[in-house]
Amino acid sequence: MTGWDIAMMAVAGYLAVTALIRLTLRRREQMYDEIRHHIKDKDKDKEQQSQLKEKSGRTVSQTAAQN
């Protein structure tokens, strides 16, 4: 192997590792975004359910008070 062969292999290796790191970081960010979105949806659902329970509780207590 000549010096040029080694240099070209080193550059190719550097580019490959750099590309893999960038792909990995991008995928990690996508996963974090998906998880954050999932957690937000869960929190929103819990909030809506608690609001529905409060409304239904008020309706039942209002009906009982009227009778």
C-alpha positions in Angstrom: 0.0 0.0 0.0 1.2 3.4 -0.8 0.8 6.6 1.2 -2.1 7.7 -1.0 -4.0 4.4 -0.4 -3.7 4.9 3.3 -4.7 8.5 3.1 -7.8 7.6 1.0 -8.8 4.9 3.4 -8.4 7.2 6.3 -10.6 9.9 4.6 -13.2 7.2 3.7 -13.2 5.9 7.2 -13.6 9.4 8.6 -16.5 10.2 6.3 -18.2 6.9 7.1 -17.9 7.4 10.9 -19.1 11.1 10.6 -22.1 10.0 8.5 -23.1 7.3 11.0 -22.8 9.7 13.9 -25.0 12.3 12.2 -27.6 9.6 11.3 -27.6 8.3 14.9 -28.0 11.8 16.4 -30.9 12.6 14.0 -32.6 9.3 14.9 -32.2 10.0 18.6 -33.8 13.5 18.2 -36.7 11.9 16.3 -37.2 9.4 19.1 -37.1 12.1 21.8 -39.7 14.1 19.8 -41.9 11.0 19.5 -41.7 10.4 23.3 -42.3 14.0 24.1 -45.4 14.0 21.8 -46.6 10.8 23.4 -46.2 12.2 26.9 -48.0 15.4 26.0 -50.9 13.4 24.5 -51.2 11.3 27.7 -51.2 14.4 29.9 -53.8 16.0 27.7 -56.0 12.9 27.9 -55.7 12.7 31.7 -56.6 16.4 31.9 -59.7 15.9 29.7 -60.7 12.8 31.7 -60.4 14.7 35.0 -62.5 17.6 33.6 -65.2 15.1 32.5 -65.2 13.6 35.9 -65.6 17.0 37.5 -68.4 17.9 35.2 -70.2 14.6 35.8 -69.7 14.9 39.5 -71.2 18.4 39.4 -74.2 17.2 37.4 -74.8 14.3 39.9 -74.5 16.6 42.9 -76.7 19.3 41.3 -79.4 16.6 40.6 -79.2 15.3 44.1 -79.5 18.9 45.5 -82.6 19.6 43.4 -84.3 16.4 44.7 
